[in-house]
């Protein structure tokens, strides 16, 4: 099994070197590749990426910023692994948790695994961010009669072929809701494992806003209204 770690990057000059170092330092239980998509960064991100040297690393560049969903699509299109997981470059997530996501797959218990964040005073930068996240997750559970714990988690691990079959259209943060909505519509319930998390604030470059939450709920409603495929792709 080979795992493709997909990292969308936009204006992360201060963090990208550490993000790469942390991701590549993990003792993974399988072969990996790290596919980084520089999504039109306007700071020194591209220069830092140009200095990175590791045989497992590939860098793809968007000339203009297109959004997280578009960056992930570019990464997925070029991924050479059997499975994929998304890892943001903002250091909010710990790549040391990725082997925990792989465990249920490697022992045959799951095909899709989500990392479930536990929010606390040390791991969430605002009350409204946490409530927005819980509200979007609740909307998904109500619409699809499911009980997932964290829809907006970055850590979504699944077969590369499955992600491609979802044909995700959202170019921005709405891709999180679209991926989950399409999985639940196919009656694919993610297996969840607890992960660590440390949110950054606006002053540190946090990009998601309340508008993304509203869009996520709209996307979930759209996916719920669509006809379920007769033969789920796995």
C-alpha positions as CSV (number, residue, x, y, z in Angstrom):
1,X,0.0,0.0,0.0
2,X,1.2,3.5,-0.8
3,X,-0.2,6.6,0.9
4,X,-0.4,10.0,-0.9
5,X,-0.3,12.9,1.6
6,X,-1.9,15.9,-0.1
7,X,-0.9,19.3,1.2
8,X,-2.6,22.5,-0.2
9,X,-0.5,25.6,0.5
10,X,-1.4,29.3,0.3
11,X,0.8,32.0,1.7
12,X,2.4,29.8,4.4
13,X,6.0,31.1,4.2
14,X,6.5,31.0,7.9
15,X,5.1,27.5,8.4
16,X,5.7,25.5,5.3
17,X,9.3,24.4,6.2
18,X,8.2,23.0,9.5
19,X,5.1,21.5,7.9
20,X,7.2,19.6,5.4
21,X,9.7,18.5,8.1
22,X,7.0,17.2,10.4
23,X,5.2,15.3,7.7
24,X,8.3,13.6,6.4
25,X,9.6,12.7,9.8
26,X,6.7,10.4,10.7
27,X,7.4,6.7,10.9
28,X,4.7,5.5,8.5
29,X,3.6,1.9,8.3
30,X,3.7,2.0,4.5
31,X,5.3,3.8,1.6
32,X,4.3,7.5,1.2
33,X,4.5,10.4,-1.2
34,X,3.9,14.0,-0.2
35,X,2.2,16.0,-2.9
36,X,2.3,19.7,-2.3
37,X,0.2,22.2,-4.3
38,X,1.3,25.8,-4.0
39,X,-2.0,27.5,-4.7
40,X,-0.8,30.8,-6.1
41,X,1.1,32.0,-3.0
42,X,2.2,35.6,-3.1
43,X,4.7,35.5,-0.3
44,X,8.0,33.5,-0.1
45,X,6.3,30.0,0.0
46,X,7.5,29.0,-3.4
47,X,11.1,29.9,-2.5
48,X,10.9,27.7,0.6
49,X,9.4,24.8,-1.4
50,X,12.2,25.2,-4.0
51,X,14.8,24.5,-1.3
52,X,13.1,21.4,-0.1
53,X,14.9,18.2,-1.0
54,X,13.3,14.8,-0.4
55,X,12.7,12.0,-2.9
56,X,9.2,11.5,-1.5
57,X,8.2,15.1,-2.1
58,X,6.6,16.5,-5.3
59,X,5.6,20.2,-5.7
60,X,3.0,21.4,-8.1
61,X,2.3,25.1,-8.6
62,X,-0.9,27.0,-9.4
63,X,-0.1,30.4,-11.0
64,X,-3.2,31.9,-9.4
65,X,-5.0,31.1,-6.1
66,X,-7.9,28.8,-6.9
67,X,-9.0,27.6,-3.5
68,X,-8.5,24.5,-1.3
69,X,-10.8,22.3,-3.2
70,X,-9.1,23.1,-6.5
71,X,-5.6,22.5,-5.0
72,X,-6.8,19.1,-3.7
73,X,-8.1,18.2,-7.1
74,X,-4.8,19.0,-8.7
75,X,-3.0,16.9,-6.0
76,X,-5.4,14.0,-6.4
77,X,-5.1,14.0,-10.2
78,X,-1.4,13.5,-9.9
79,X,-1.4,11.2,-6.8
80,X,0.3,7.8,-7.3
81,X,-0.8,6.2,-4.1
82,X,-3.6,3.7,-3.3
83,X,-4.9,5.8,-0.4
84,X,-4.8,9.6,0.2
85,X,-5.1,11.9,3.2
86,X,-5.2,15.6,3.3
87,X,-2.8,17.5,5.5
88,X,-2.9,21.3,5.7
89,X,0.3,23.3,6.0
90,X,-0.8,25.5,8.8
91,X,0.5,23.2,11.6
92,X,-2.9,22.9,13.2
93,X,-2.8,19.1,12.7
94,X,-0.1,16.7,13.8
95,X,1.0,14.3,11.1
96,X,2.1,11.9,13.8
97,X,-1.7,11.1,14.0
98,X,-1.8,9.8,10.4
99,X,-0.6,6.3,11.3
100,X,-3.6,6.1,13.7
101,X,-5.9,6.8,10.7
102,X,-4.2,4.0,8.7
103,X,-4.6,1.4,11.4
104,X,-8.3,0.6,10.8
105,X,-7.6,0.4,7.0
106,X,-4.6,-1.9,7.4
107,X,-6.4,-4.3,9.6
108,X,-9.5,-4.4,7.4
109,X,-12.0,-2.5,9.7
110,X,-12.5,0.5,7.5
111,X,-12.2,2.0,4.0
112,X,-12.7,5.7,4.9
113,X,-11.3,7.2,8.1
114,X,-11.8,10.7,9.6
115,X,-9.7,12.3,12.3
116,X,-12.1,13.5,15.0
117,X,-10.9,16.7,16.8
118,X,-11.7,17.2,20.5
119,X,-12.1,21.0,21.0
120,X,-10.9,22.6,24.3
121,X,-9.8,26.0,25.5
122,X,-6.3,25.3,24.4
123,X,-7.3,23.9,20.9
124,X,-9.9,26.4,19.6
125,X,-9.4,30.0,18.9
126,X,-13.0,31.1,19.4
127,X,-16.4,29.9,20.7
128,X,-18.1,30.8,17.4
129,X,-15.6,28.7,15.3
130,X,-16.4,25.6,17.4
131,X,-20.1,26.2,17.3
132,X,-20.0,26.7,13.6
133,X,-18.1,23.5,13.1
134,X,-20.6,21.6,15.4
135,X,-23.5,23.2,13.5
136,X,-22.3,22.1,10.1
137,X,-21.7,18.6,11.5
138,X,-25.1,18.4,13.0
139,X,-26.7,19.5,9.7
140,X,-25.0,16.6,8.0
141,X,-26.1,14.2,10.7
142,X,-29.8,15.4,10.5
143,X,-29.9,15.4,6.7
144,X,-28.3,11.9,6.3
145,X,-29.4,10.3,9.5
146,X,-25.8,9.7,10.5
147,X,-23.7,10.4,13.6
148,X,-20.3,11.6,12.5
149,X,-18.4,13.8,15.0
150,X,-16.3,16.2,12.9
151,X,-17.3,17.0,9.3
152,X,-14.8,19.8,8.8
153,X,-11.7,17.8,9.8
154,X,-8.8,18.1,7.5
155,X,-7.8,14.5,8.1
156,X,-10.0,12.5,5.6
157,X,-8.3,9.3,4.6
158,X,-9.8,7.2,1.8
159,X,-8.8,5.3,-1.5
160,X,-7.6,7.7,-4.2
161,X,-10.0,6.0,-6.6
162,X,-12.9,6.7,-4.3
163,X,-12.1,10.4,-4.0
164,X,-11.8,10.7,-7.8
165,X,-15.2,9.0,-8.2
166,X,-16.8,11.6,-6.0
167,X,-16.1,14.3,-8.7
168,X,-15.8,17.1,-6.1
169,X,-16.7,20.4,-7.7
170,X,-16.2,22.9,-4.8
171,X,-13.1,24.9,-5.3
172,X,-12.9,26.4,-1.8
173,X,-13.5,25.2,1.7
174,X,-16.8,23.8,0.6
175,X,-15.0,20.7,-0.6
176,X,-15.1,19.4,3.0
177,X,-18.9,19.4,3.1
178,X,-19.2,18.1,-0.5
179,X,-16.9,15.1,0.2
180,X,-18.8,14.1,3.3
181,X,-22.2,14.7,1.8
182,X,-21.3,12.5,-1.2
183,X,-19.9,9.8,1.0
184,X,-23.0,9.8,3.3
185,X,-25.3,9.8,0.2
186,X,-23.5,6.6,-0.9
187,X,-24.1,5.2,2.6
188,X,-20.4,5.2,3.3
189,X,-20.0,6.1,7.0
190,X,-16.5,7.2,7.9
191,X,-14.7,5.4,10.7
192,X,-13.5,8.0,13.2
193,X,-10.3,8.1,15.4
194,X,-9.4,10.8,17.9
195,X,-6.7,13.2,16.9
196,X,-4.9,16.2,18.4
197,X,-5.5,19.7,17.2
198,X,-4.4,23.3,17.8
199,X,-6.3,26.0,16.1
200,X,-4.5,29.2,15.0
201,X,-6.2,32.6,15.1
202,X,-6.9,35.3,12.5
203,X,-3.6,37.1,13.4
204,X,-1.8,33.8,12.5
205,X,-3.5,33.5,9.1
206,X,-6.7,31.6,9.8
207,X,-8.7,31.8,6.5
208,X,-12.1,30.0,7.0
209,X,-15.0,32.3,7.9
210,X,-18.7,32.1,8.7
211,X,-19.6,32.4,5.0
212,X,-17.8,29.0,4.5
213,X,-20.1,27.5,7.1
214,X,-23.2,28.8,5.4
215,X,-21.9,27.4,2.1
216,X,-21.2,24.1,3.7
217,X,-24.8,23.7,4.9
218,X,-26.1,24.6,1.4
219,X,-23.8,22.0,-0.2
220,X,-25.0,19.4,2.3
221,X,-28.7,20.1,1.4
222,X,-27.9,20.0,-2.3
223,X,-26.2,16.6,-1.9
224,X,-29.0,15.2,0.2
225,X,-31.5,16.2,-2.6
226,X,-29.6,14.3,-5.3
227,X,-30.4,10.7,-6.2
228,X,-28.1,8.2,-4.5
229,X,-26.0,6.1,-6.9
230,X,-27.4,2.6,-7.4
231,X,-23.9,1.0,-7.0
232,X,-21.7,2.7,-4.4
233,X,-18.1,3.1,-5.6
234,X,-15.5,1.9,-3.1
